[in-house]
Amino acid sequence: MADKQQFNPGVSLAGAVDLESLKHQVKAEPGQAGGAPRAGGYVIDTSENTFQAMVQTSTTFPVLLLLWVPTDERLFALAKSLGDAVNALDGKIQLSRIDIKENPSIAQALQVQSAPALFGLVGGRPIPIIQGLPGDQEMKQIVEQVIPQIIEAAQKYGVTGTAPYSGDPNAERSEDDAAGAEPEVPPEHAEAVRLAEQGDYAGAAVAYEQVLEQDPSDALAARERSKALLLARSGKADVRVVRAAAADKPDDVEAQLAVADIDMIGGQINDAFERLLDYIAAGHRAQIDPVRRRLLEYFAIPEATDGRLRHARRRLASLMY
Protein backbone atom coordinates (compact mmCIF):
# COMPACT_ATOMS: atom_id res chain seq x y z
CA MET A 1 0.00 0.00 0.00
CA ALA A 2 1.33 3.38 -0.93
CA ASP A 3 2.14 5.71 1.92
CA LYS A 4 -0.43 8.41 2.60
CA GLN A 5 0.69 11.87 1.62
CA GLN A 6 1.74 13.69 4.75
CA PHE A 7 0.59 17.26 5.46
CA ASN A 8 3.53 19.63 5.33
CA PRO A 9 3.02 22.33 7.99
CA GLY A 10 5.58 24.51 6.25
CA VAL A 11 3.27 25.07 3.26
CA SER A 12 1.12 28.19 3.64
CA LEU A 13 -2.51 28.02 2.58
CA ALA A 14 -2.43 31.73 1.72
CA GLY A 15 -1.38 32.68 -1.75
CA ALA A 16 -2.76 33.49 -5.19
CA VAL A 17 -5.83 31.39 -4.42
CA ASP A 18 -7.25 32.46 -1.06
CA LEU A 19 -9.38 29.48 -0.06
CA GLU A 20 -10.76 31.20 3.03
CA SER A 21 -12.11 34.18 1.12
CA LEU A 22 -13.57 31.96 -1.58
CA LYS A 23 -15.76 30.25 1.01
CA HIS A 24 -17.57 33.53 1.61
CA GLN A 25 -18.05 34.63 -1.98
CA VAL A 26 -21.61 35.07 -3.24
CA LYS A 27 -22.26 35.17 -6.97
CA ALA A 28 -25.56 37.04 -6.68
CA GLU A 29 -25.53 40.69 -7.71
CA PRO A 30 -26.34 43.29 -5.02
CA GLY A 31 -30.09 43.30 -4.56
CA GLN A 32 -30.59 39.76 -5.83
CA ALA A 33 -31.78 37.01 -3.51
CA GLY A 34 -28.85 36.00 -1.32
CA GLY A 35 -26.74 38.93 -2.49
CA ALA A 36 -25.59 42.15 -0.89
CA PRO A 37 -28.05 44.98 -0.17
CA ARG A 38 -28.25 47.26 -3.17
CA ALA A 39 -27.68 50.99 -3.33
CA GLY A 40 -30.56 53.44 -3.26
CA GLY A 41 -32.08 56.13 -1.11
CA TYR A 42 -29.06 57.93 0.35
CA VAL A 43 -26.69 55.03 -0.40
CA ILE A 44 -24.46 55.16 -3.50
CA ASP A 45 -21.72 53.01 -4.99
CA THR A 46 -18.52 54.90 -5.84
CA SER A 47 -15.73 53.91 -8.22
CA GLU A 48 -12.32 55.35 -9.06
CA ASN A 49 -14.00 57.35 -11.85
CA THR A 50 -16.53 59.00 -9.53
CA PHE A 51 -14.44 59.17 -6.34
CA GLN A 52 -13.22 62.74 -6.82
CA ALA A 53 -16.74 64.03 -7.48
CA MET A 54 -17.98 62.20 -4.38
CA VAL A 55 -15.20 63.76 -2.26
CA GLN A 56 -16.25 67.15 -3.62
CA THR A 57 -19.82 66.61 -2.43
CA SER A 58 -18.55 66.15 1.14
CA THR A 59 -18.12 69.92 1.24
CA THR A 60 -21.90 70.18 0.86
CA PHE A 61 -23.07 67.27 3.03
CA PRO A 62 -21.17 64.70 5.14
CA VAL A 63 -20.40 61.27 3.73
CA LEU A 64 -19.89 57.89 5.38
CA LEU A 65 -17.36 55.78 3.42
CA LEU A 66 -17.63 52.00 3.53
CA LEU A 67 -14.74 50.15 1.90
CA TRP A 68 -15.95 46.61 1.33
CA VAL A 69 -16.22 43.70 -1.09
CA PRO A 70 -19.84 43.38 -2.25
CA THR A 71 -19.52 39.64 -2.96
CA ASP A 72 -18.37 38.78 0.58
CA GLU A 73 -21.39 37.62 2.57
CA ARG A 74 -19.67 38.41 5.86
CA LEU A 75 -20.12 42.11 5.08
CA PHE A 76 -23.77 42.06 4.04
CA ALA A 77 -25.19 42.69 7.52
CA LEU A 78 -22.79 45.60 8.05
CA ALA A 79 -23.74 47.20 4.73
CA LYS A 80 -27.44 46.78 5.47
CA SER A 81 -27.17 48.21 8.98
CA LEU A 82 -25.25 51.24 7.73
CA GLY A 83 -27.63 51.73 4.80
CA ASP A 84 -30.70 51.53 7.04
CA ALA A 85 -29.16 53.98 9.52
CA VAL A 86 -28.23 56.50 6.81
CA ASN A 87 -31.55 56.23 4.97
CA ALA A 88 -33.39 56.91 8.23
CA LEU A 89 -31.66 60.31 8.47
CA ASP A 90 -33.33 61.74 5.34
CA GLY A 91 -30.23 63.09 3.62
CA LYS A 92 -28.32 64.47 6.59
CA ILE A 93 -25.50 62.12 5.53
CA GLN A 94 -24.77 59.89 2.54
CA LEU A 95 -23.30 56.38 2.55
CA SER A 96 -20.76 55.82 -0.22
CA ARG A 97 -19.75 52.17 -0.72
CA ILE A 98 -16.44 51.39 -2.44
CA ASP A 99 -15.47 47.94 -3.72
CA ILE A 100 -11.77 47.70 -2.84
CA LYS A 101 -11.13 44.80 -5.22
CA GLU A 102 -12.44 46.78 -8.18
CA ASN A 103 -11.01 50.09 -6.97
CA PRO A 104 -7.66 49.31 -5.30
CA SER A 105 -6.25 52.82 -5.72
CA ILE A 106 -8.86 54.22 -3.32
CA ALA A 107 -8.01 51.63 -0.69
CA GLN A 108 -4.35 52.45 -1.21
CA ALA A 109 -4.95 56.19 -0.81
CA LEU A 110 -6.80 55.58 2.46
CA GLN A 111 -4.16 53.05 3.60
CA VAL A 112 -6.72 50.25 3.86
CA GLN A 113 -5.29 46.74 3.56
CA SER A 114 -8.49 44.74 3.78
CA ALA A 115 -12.25 45.10 4.02
CA PRO A 116 -14.23 46.34 5.77
CA ALA A 117 -13.09 49.82 6.73
CA LEU A 118 -15.28 52.75 7.65
CA PHE A 119 -14.52 56.48 7.42
CA GLY A 120 -16.40 59.73 7.79
CA LEU A 121 -15.78 62.37 5.13
CA VAL A 122 -16.34 66.05 5.86
CA GLY A 123 -15.06 68.83 3.65
CA GLY A 124 -12.92 66.35 1.73
CA ARG A 125 -11.14 65.17 4.91
CA PRO A 126 -11.40 61.49 5.92
CA ILE A 127 -12.11 60.61 9.55
CA PRO A 128 -11.14 57.00 10.42
CA ILE A 129 -13.90 55.17 12.31
CA ILE A 130 -13.07 51.45 12.29
CA GLN A 131 -11.14 48.84 10.33
CA GLY A 132 -12.33 45.28 10.57
CA LEU A 133 -15.77 43.83 11.12
CA PRO A 134 -17.45 45.52 14.12
CA GLY A 135 -19.12 43.50 16.84
CA ASP A 136 -22.74 44.06 17.82
CA GLN A 137 -21.88 46.61 20.49
CA GLU A 138 -19.49 48.47 18.18
CA MET A 139 -22.15 48.52 15.47
CA LYS A 140 -24.67 49.96 17.91
CA GLN A 141 -22.18 52.65 18.89
CA ILE A 142 -21.49 53.53 15.25
CA VAL A 143 -25.19 53.92 14.46
CA GLU A 144 -26.25 55.68 17.67
CA GLN A 145 -23.20 57.80 18.44
CA VAL A 146 -20.59 58.01 15.69
CA ILE A 147 -22.84 58.87 12.74
CA PRO A 148 -24.62 61.66 14.67
CA GLN A 149 -21.20 62.97 15.75
CA ILE A 150 -20.06 63.17 12.12
CA ILE A 151 -23.21 65.10 11.19
CA GLU A 152 -22.68 67.44 14.16
CA ALA A 153 -19.03 68.00 13.22
CA ALA A 154 -20.03 68.76 9.64
CA GLN A 155 -22.55 71.35 10.80
CA LYS A 156 -19.87 73.11 12.84
CA TYR A 157 -17.84 73.48 9.63
CA GLY A 158 -20.84 74.82 7.72
CA VAL A 159 -21.43 71.55 5.83
CA THR A 160 -25.21 71.53 6.24
CA GLY A 161 -26.58 70.49 2.83
CA THR A 162 -28.85 67.56 2.08
CA ALA A 163 -27.65 64.52 0.13
CA PRO A 164 -29.59 63.72 -3.06
CA TYR A 165 -32.13 60.89 -2.92
CA SER A 166 -31.60 58.19 -5.55
CA GLY A 167 -34.72 56.03 -5.34
CA ASP A 168 -36.17 53.38 -3.07
CA PRO A 169 -33.59 50.60 -2.53
CA ASN A 170 -36.41 48.18 -1.64
CA ALA A 171 -38.57 48.89 -4.69
CA GLU A 172 -39.40 46.06 -7.06
CA ARG A 173 -36.93 45.87 -9.93
CA SER A 174 -37.42 44.93 -13.54
CA GLU A 175 -36.17 41.61 -14.88
CA ASP A 176 -33.20 43.39 -16.44
CA ASP A 177 -32.28 44.92 -13.07
CA ALA A 178 -32.68 41.57 -11.34
CA ALA A 179 -30.28 40.03 -13.82
CA GLY A 180 -27.75 42.76 -13.01
CA ALA A 181 -27.97 44.19 -16.53
CA GLU A 182 -26.23 47.49 -17.14
CA PRO A 183 -28.07 50.15 -19.17
CA GLU A 184 -27.05 49.78 -22.77
CA VAL A 185 -24.87 52.62 -24.09
CA PRO A 186 -26.12 53.90 -27.46
CA PRO A 187 -23.34 53.32 -30.02
CA GLU A 188 -23.19 57.02 -30.87
CA HIS A 189 -22.48 57.77 -27.19
CA ALA A 190 -19.62 55.29 -26.86
CA GLU A 191 -16.77 57.77 -27.35
CA ALA A 192 -18.27 60.29 -24.94
CA VAL A 193 -18.77 57.58 -22.31
CA ARG A 194 -15.19 56.38 -22.76
CA LEU A 195 -13.84 59.91 -22.22
CA ALA A 196 -16.04 60.48 -19.17
CA GLU A 197 -14.90 57.21 -17.61
CA GLN A 198 -11.29 58.38 -18.06
CA GLY A 199 -12.11 61.63 -16.28
CA ASP A 200 -11.82 63.74 -19.46
CA TYR A 201 -15.08 65.62 -18.91
CA ALA A 202 -14.22 68.44 -21.32
CA GLY A 203 -13.59 65.90 -24.08
CA ALA A 204 -16.80 64.06 -23.18
CA ALA A 205 -18.78 67.31 -23.44
CA VAL A 206 -17.41 67.88 -26.95
CA ALA A 207 -18.28 64.32 -27.94
CA TYR A 208 -21.84 64.70 -26.64
CA GLU A 209 -22.11 68.00 -28.51
CA GLN A 210 -21.29 66.13 -31.73
CA VAL A 211 -24.04 63.63 -30.93
CA LEU A 212 -26.50 66.48 -30.44
CA GLU A 213 -25.52 68.03 -33.76
CA GLN A 214 -26.72 64.83 -35.41
CA ASP A 215 -29.80 64.45 -33.19
CA PRO A 216 -30.85 67.57 -31.24
CA SER A 217 -33.69 65.59 -29.63
CA ASP A 218 -31.32 63.19 -27.81
CA ALA A 219 -32.26 64.05 -24.20
CA LEU A 220 -29.74 61.62 -22.72
CA ALA A 221 -26.87 63.22 -24.65
CA ALA A 222 -28.06 66.68 -23.55
CA ARG A 223 -28.17 65.59 -19.91
CA GLU A 224 -24.74 63.93 -20.01
CA ARG A 225 -23.23 66.89 -21.87
CA SER A 226 -24.45 69.26 -19.15
CA LYS A 227 -23.06 67.04 -16.41
CA ALA A 228 -19.72 66.77 -18.23
CA LEU A 229 -19.49 70.56 -18.64
CA LEU A 230 -20.29 71.00 -14.95
CA LEU A 231 -17.56 68.61 -13.82
CA ALA A 232 -15.04 69.99 -16.34
CA ARG A 233 -15.53 73.49 -14.92
CA SER A 234 -15.86 72.82 -11.22
CA GLY A 235 -15.26 69.15 -10.42
CA LYS A 236 -11.94 69.95 -8.74
CA ALA A 237 -12.77 73.39 -7.34
CA ASP A 238 -11.98 74.21 -3.71
CA VAL A 239 -15.47 74.67 -2.35
CA ARG A 240 -14.43 76.89 0.55
CA VAL A 241 -12.63 79.28 -1.80
CA VAL A 242 -15.58 79.36 -4.23
CA ARG A 243 -18.14 80.02 -1.50
CA ALA A 244 -15.97 82.71 0.09
CA ALA A 245 -15.56 84.44 -3.30
CA ALA A 246 -19.34 84.39 -3.88
CA ALA A 247 -19.95 85.91 -0.44
CA ASP A 248 -17.25 88.59 -0.95
CA LYS A 249 -18.44 89.48 -4.48
CA PRO A 250 -22.24 89.33 -4.51
CA ASP A 251 -22.38 91.40 -7.74
CA ASP A 252 -19.80 89.32 -9.64
CA VAL A 253 -21.60 87.05 -12.09
CA GLU A 254 -18.68 84.64 -12.46
CA ALA A 255 -18.47 84.17 -8.69
CA GLN A 256 -22.20 83.42 -8.53
CA LEU A 257 -22.03 81.01 -11.47
CA ALA A 258 -19.11 79.20 -9.82
CA VAL A 259 -20.95 78.69 -6.53
CA ALA A 260 -24.08 77.56 -8.38
CA ASP A 261 -21.91 74.89 -10.03
CA ILE A 262 -20.86 73.71 -6.57
CA ASP A 263 -24.50 73.49 -5.51
CA MET A 264 -25.35 71.39 -8.58
CA ILE A 265 -22.43 69.00 -8.03
CA GLY A 266 -23.54 68.59 -4.43
CA GLY A 267 -27.08 67.72 -5.49
CA GLN A 268 -28.48 71.05 -4.24
CA ILE A 269 -30.40 71.63 -7.47
CA ASN A 270 -32.96 74.05 -6.08
CA ASP A 271 -30.22 76.09 -4.36
CA ALA A 272 -28.38 76.43 -7.67
CA PHE A 273 -31.53 77.49 -9.53
CA GLU A 274 -32.69 79.97 -6.90
CA ARG A 275 -29.23 81.46 -6.38
CA LEU A 276 -28.96 82.49 -10.03
CA LEU A 277 -32.59 83.56 -10.33
CA ASP A 278 -32.30 85.66 -7.14
CA TYR A 279 -29.14 87.21 -8.56
CA ILE A 280 -31.05 88.45 -11.62
CA ALA A 281 -34.02 89.55 -9.51
CA ALA A 282 -31.68 91.58 -7.28
CA GLY A 283 -31.00 94.04 -10.09
CA HIS A 284 -28.41 92.31 -12.27
CA ARG A 285 -30.46 92.19 -15.46
CA ALA A 286 -27.39 93.21 -17.49
CA GLN A 287 -26.00 89.75 -16.68
CA ILE A 288 -29.11 87.83 -17.68
CA ASP A 289 -27.54 86.26 -20.77
CA PRO A 290 -24.71 84.29 -19.05
CA VAL A 291 -27.09 83.34 -16.24
CA ARG A 292 -29.74 82.18 -18.73
CA ARG A 293 -27.18 80.07 -20.62
CA ARG A 294 -25.97 78.44 -17.41
CA LEU A 295 -29.52 77.74 -16.23
CA LEU A 296 -30.48 76.19 -19.56
CA GLU A 297 -27.47 73.91 -19.16
CA TYR A 298 -28.60 72.97 -15.64
CA PHE A 299 -32.19 72.43 -16.82
CA ALA A 300 -31.07 69.43 -18.90
CA ILE A 301 -29.91 67.52 -15.79
CA PRO A 302 -33.08 66.82 -13.70
CA GLU A 303 -35.97 64.72 -14.97
CA ALA A 304 -38.45 66.72 -17.05
CA THR A 305 -41.14 66.08 -14.42
CA ASP A 306 -39.09 67.57 -11.57
CA GLY A 307 -41.15 70.27 -9.84
CA ARG A 308 -38.05 72.37 -9.15
CA LEU A 309 -37.38 72.50 -12.88
CA ARG A 310 -40.90 73.66 -13.74
CA HIS A 311 -40.75 76.38 -11.10
CA ALA A 312 -37.33 77.63 -12.23
CA ARG A 313 -38.38 77.72 -15.88
CA ARG A 314 -41.45 79.82 -15.05
CA ARG A 315 -39.43 82.18 -12.89
CA LEU A 316 -36.72 82.61 -15.53
CA ALA A 317 -39.35 83.41 -18.16
CA SER A 318 -40.93 86.04 -15.90
CA LEU A 319 -37.56 87.66 -15.22
CA MET A 320 -36.66 87.75 -18.90
CA TYR A 321 -39.94 89.26 -20.09
C-alpha positions in Angstrom: 0.0 0.0 0.0 1.3 3.4 -0.9 2.1 5.7 1.9 -0.4 8.4 2.6 0.7 11.9 1.6 1.7 13.7 4.8 0.6 17.3 5.5 3.5 19.6 5.3 3.0 22.3 8.0 5.6 24.5 6.3 3.3 25.1 3.3 1.1 28.2 3.6 -2.5 28.0 2.6 -2.4 31.7 1.7 -1.4 32.7 -1.8 -2.8 33.5 -5.2 -5.8 31.4 -4.4 -7.2 32.5 -1.1 -9.4 29.5 -0.1 -10.8 31.2 3.0 -12.1 34.2 1.1 -13.6 32.0 -1.6 -15.8 30.2 1.0 -17.6 33.5 1.6 -18.1 34.6 -2.0 -21.6 35.1 -3.2 -22.3 35.2 -7.0 -25.6 37.0 -6.7 -25.5 40.7 -7.7 -26.3 43.3 -5.0 -30.1 43.3 -4.6 -30.6 39.8 -5.8 -31.8 37.0 -3.5 -28.8 36.0 -1.3 -26.7 38.9 -2.5 -25.6 42.1 -0.9 -28.1 45.0 -0.2 -28.2 47.3 -3.2 -27.7 51.0 -3.3 -30.6 53.4 -3.3 -32.1 56.1 -1.1 -29.1 57.9 0.4 -26.7 55.0 -0.4 -24.5 55.2 -3.5 -21.7 53.0 -5.0 -18.5 54.9 -5.8 -15.7 53.9 -8.2 -12.3 55.4 -9.1 -14.0 57.4 -11.8 -16.5 59.0 -9.5 -14.4 59.2 -6.3 -13.2 62.7 -6.8 -16.7 64.0 -7.5 -18.0 62.2 -4.4 -15.2 63.8 -2.3 -16.2 67.1 -3.6 -19.8 66.6 -2.4 -18.5 66.2 1.1 -18.1 69.9 1.2 -21.9 70.2 0.9 -23.1 67.3 3.0 -21.2 64.7 5.1 -20.4 61.3 3.7 -19.9 57.9 5.4 -17.4 55.8 3.4 -17.6 52.0 3.5 -14.7 50.2 1.9 -16.0 46.6 1.3 -16.2 43.7 -1.1 -19.8 43.4 -2.2 -19.5 39.6 -3.0 -18.4 38.8 0.6 -21.4 37.6 2.6 -19.7 38.4 5.9 -20.1 42.1 5.1 -23.8 42.1 4.0 -25.2 42.7 7.5 -22.8 45.6 8.1 -23.7 47.2 4.7 -27.4 46.8 5.5 -27.2 48.2 9.0 -25.3 51.2 7.7 -27.6 51.7 4.8 -30.7 51.5 7.0 -29.2 54.0 9.5 -28.2 56.5 6.8 -31.6 56.2 5.0 -33.4 56.9 8.2 -31.7 60.3 8.5 -33.3 61.7 5.3 -30.2 63.1 3.6 -28.3 64.5 6.6 -25.5 62.1 5.5 -24.8 59.9 2.5 -23.3 56.4 2.5 -20.8 55.8 -0.2 -19.7 52.2 -0.7 -16.4 51.4 -2.4 -15.5 47.9 -3.7 -11.8 47.7 -2.8 -11.1 44.8 -5.2 -12.4 46.8 -8.2 -11.0 50.1 -7.0 -7.7 49.3 -5.3 -6.2 52.8 -5.7 -8.9 54.2 -3.3 -8.0 51.6 -0.7 -4.3 52.5 -1.2 -5.0 56.2 -0.8 -6.8 55.6 2.5 -4.2 53.1 3.6 -6.7 50.3 3.9 -5.3 46.7 3.6 -8.5 44.7 3.8 -12.2 45.1 4.0 -14.2 46.3 5.8 -13.1 49.8 6.7 -15.3 52.8 7.7 -14.5 56.5 7.4 -16.4 59.7 7.8 -15.8 62.4 5.1 -16.3 66.1 5.9 -15.1 68.8 3.6 -12.9 66.4 1.7 -11.1 65.2 4.9 -11.4 61.5 5.9 -12.1 60.6 9.6 -11.1 57.0 10.4 -13.9 55.2 12.3 -13.1 51.5 12.3 -11.1 48.8 10.3 -12.3 45.3 10.6 -15.8 43.8 11.1 -17.4 45.5 14.1 -19.1 43.5 16.8 -22.7 44.1 17.8 -21.9 46.6 20.5 -19.5 48.5 18.2 -22.1 48.5 15.5 -24.7 50.0 17.9 -22.2 52.7 18.9 -21.5 53.5 15.2 -25.2 53.9 14.5 -26.3 55.7 17.7 -23.2 57.8 18.4 -20.6 58.0 15.7 -22.8 58.9 12.7 -24.6 61.7 14.7 -21.2 63.0 15.8 -20.1 63.2 12.1 -23.2 65.1 11.2 -22.7 67.4 14.2 -19.0 68.0 13.2 -20.0 68.8 9.6 -22.6 71.3 10.8 -19.9 73.1 12.8 -17.8 73.5 9.6 -20.8 74.8 7.7 -21.4 71.6 5.8 -25.2 71.5 6.2 -26.6 70.5 2.8 -28.9 67.6 2.1 -27.6 64.5 0.1 -29.6 63.7 -3.1 -32.1 60.9 -2.9 -31.6 58.2 -5.5 -34.7 56.0 -5.3 -36.2 53.4 -3.1 -33.6 50.6 -2.5 -36.4 48.2 -1.6 -38.6 48.9 -4.7 -39.4 46.1 -7.1 -36.9 45.9 -9.9 -37.4 44.9 -13.5 -36.2 41.6 -14.9 -33.2 43.4 -16.4 -32.3 44.9 -13.1 -32.7 41.6 -11.3 -30.3 40.0 -13.8 -27.8 42.8 -13.0 -28.0 44.2 -16.5 -26.2 47.5 -17.1 -28.1 50.1 -19.2 -27.0 49.8 -22.8 -24.9 52.6 -24.1 -26.1 53.9 -27.5 -23.3 53.3 -30.0 -23.2 57.0 -30.9 -22.5 57.8 -27.2 -19.6 55.3 -26.9 -16.8 57.8 -27.3 -18.3 60.3 -24.9 -18.8 57.6 -22.3 -15.2 56.4 -22.8 -13.8 59.9 -22.2 -16.0 60.5 -19.2 -14.9 57.2 -17.6 -11.3 58.4 -18.1 -12.1 61.6 -16.3 -11.8 63.7 -19.5 -15.1 65.6 -18.9 -14.2 68.4 -21.3 -13.6 65.9 -24.1 -16.8 64.1 -23.2 -18.8 67.3 -23.4 -17.4 67.9 -27.0 -18.3 64.3 -27.9 -21.8 64.7 -26.6 -22.1 68.0 -28.5 -21.3 66.1 -31.7 -24.0 63.6 -30.9 -26.5 66.5 -30.4 -25.5 68.0 -33.8 -26.7 64.8 -35.4 -29.8 64.5 -33.2 -30.8 67.6 -31.2 -33.7 65.6 -29.6 -31.3 63.2 -27.8 -32.3 64.0 -24.2 -29.7 61.6 -22.7 -26.9 63.2 -24.6 -28.1 66.7 -23.6 -28.2 65.6 -19.9 -24.7 63.9 -20.0 -23.2 66.9 -21.9 -24.5 69.3 -19.1 -23.1 67.0 -16.4 -19.7 66.8 -18.2 -19.5 70.6 -18.6 -20.3 71.0 -15.0 -17.6 68.6 -13.8 -15.0 70.0 -16.3 -15.5 73.5 -14.9 -15.9 72.8 -11.2 -15.3 69.2 -10.4 -11.9 70.0 -8.7 -12.8 73.4 -7.3 -12.0 74.2 -3.7 -15.5 74.7 -2.4 -14.4 76.9 0.5 -12.6 79.3 -1.8 -15.6 79.4 -4.2 -18.1 80.0 -1.5 -16.0 82.7 0.1 -15.6 84.4 -3.3 -19.3 84.4 -3.9 -19.9 85.9 -0.4 -17.3 88.6 -0.9 -18.4 89.5 -4.5 -22.2 89.3 -4.5 -22.4 91.4 -7.7 -19.8 89.3 -9.6 -21.6 87.0 -12.1 -18.7 84.6 -12.5 -18.5 84.2 -8.7 -22.2 83.4 -8.5 -22.0 81.0 -11.5 -19.1 79.2 -9.8 -20.9 78.7 -6.5 -24.1 77.6 -8.4 -21.9 74.9 -10.0 -20.9 73.7 -6.6 -24.5 73.5 -5.5 -25.3 71.4 -8.6 -22.4 69.0 -8.0 -23.5 68.6 -4.4 -27.1 67.7 -5.5 -28.5 71.0 -4.2 -30.4 71.6 -7.5 -33.0 74.1 -6.1 -30.2 76.1 -4.4 -28.4 76.4 -7.7 -31.5 77.5 -9.5 -32.7 80.0 -6.9 -29.2 81.5 -6.4 -29.0 82.5 -10.0 -32.6 83.6 -10.3 -32.3 85.7 -7.1 -29.1 87.2 -8.6 -31.1 88.5 -11.6 -34.0 89.6 -9.5 -31.7 91.6 -7.3 -31.0 94.0 -10.1 -28.4 92.3 -12.3 -30.5 92.2 -15.5 -27.4 93.2 -17.5 -26.0 89.8 -16.7 -29.1 87.8 -17.7 -27.5 86.3 -20.8 -24.7 84.3 -19.0 -27.1 83.3 -16.2 -29.7 82.2 -18.7 -27.2 80.1 -20.6 -26.0 78.4 -17.4 -29.5 77.7 -16.2 -30.5 76.2 -19.6 -27.5 73.9 -19.2 -28.6 73.0 -15.6 -32.2 72.4 -16.8 -31.1 69.4 -18.9 -29.9 67.5 -15.8 -33.1 66.8 -13.7 -36.0 64.7 -15.0 -38.4 66.7 -17.1 -41.1 66.1 -14.4 -39.1 67.6 -11.6 -41.2 70.3 -9.8 -38.1 72.4 -9.2 -37.4 72.5 -12.9 -40.9 73.7 -13.7 -40.8 76.4 -11.1 -37.3 77.6 -12.2 -38.4 77.7 -15.9 -41.4 79.8 -15.0 -39.4 82.2 -12.9 -36.7 82.6 -15.5 -39.4 83.4 -18.2 -40.9 86.0 -15.9 -37.6 87.7 -15.2 -36.7 87.7 -18.9 -39.9 89.3 -20.1 
